[in-house]
């Protein structure tokens, strides 16, 4: 513990990389199975018992909190954009596996206030994929076709009644029978005026003024302001007086949705009145609006209306939006079983595996998708708590 052991005690700090494995001896061979990679939270010390408890969060939580740098992507696939987001977060290519994306947005832009985790979530949602970290610490992006291909179509294990230590039925999956999918895809246009100052700025002799411009649409580039074309300074307010534009300099630091404008008045005696000030750039404007609706009337009659809405500007076509709405309703129009089982340990199980579970009362087996996995090690025994979601014929991911 921190004040008792001078060697390891000083290393018990939060935000440290952690790898956890379980070791087994199988047929005389030692085998290690990865459990999690992540970052430690604040260790909790029990001083009387000389123990320290360390909680670990996986790196998805780490990504969620990373501010997203201002960045713009045109005509790039989902996986290409995710790879760049991860690289900007300091995650190397050996630490992720990305399927080829099925969506290629004409424009994707991130700016001040965006975070890496939410940015990835919106990209993945737009093509109905999935993004997660597996047990070995590898980030994975899987497109919506993945579950229709091997090995996800083949059961990796059958849980027999004798393997089950506890069986708990969870609340059934959320019912969705009325789905609305909205989108406003954008593309980059030619150079136009993207902002004009509505205030006549005043800069004292030898002074500097910094103002922020807010754009109606995200921009991919801003042209350097040109004197008399983009701004003019006079020595009196309200358009009166003489032109002193030559004594004023204007510079711009552009971001996706905003720009920081620095105005410097180099005149020795005259206050500079900015008679007008504008910015030119290449905006990404909305091409058209998408709104697709799908309703399953039989499900509405049985369970009442259960509506959800997706608003995602990276969805590129009405056809895909319609297909997405229909697919979600077909998957969730009826309640799906969600099980939590405590079973005798099966170390090779991995998230997203297809698993059959044999019902001890009915004597029948049903396929499930492994969506949660917790290992419990006690001396001499290994058990697992598995969270399973029923697989239906309508499942596509």
Secondary structure, DSSP 8 states (H G I E B T S, - for coil): -TTT-TTTGGG--SS-EEEEEEEEEETTEEEEEEEEEEEE---EEETTTTEEE--EEEHHHHHHTSB---EEESSEEHHHHHHHHHHHTT--GGGEEE---S-EES-EEE-TT-BHHHHHHHHHHTTT-EEEE-TTS-EEEE-TTGGGSTTTTSEEEEE-GGGEEEEEE--------EEEEEE--EEEEEEEEEEE-SS--EE-TT-EEEEEEE-SS-EEEE----BTTTEEEESSSTT-S-B-GGGEEEEEEE-SSEEEEEEEE--SS--EEEEEEEEEEEEEEE---EEEEEE-HHHHHHH---EEEEE-TT---HHHHHHHHHHHHHHHSS---EEEEEEE--TT--TT-EEEEE-TTT--EEEEEEEEEEEEEETTEEEEEEEEEE--TT---
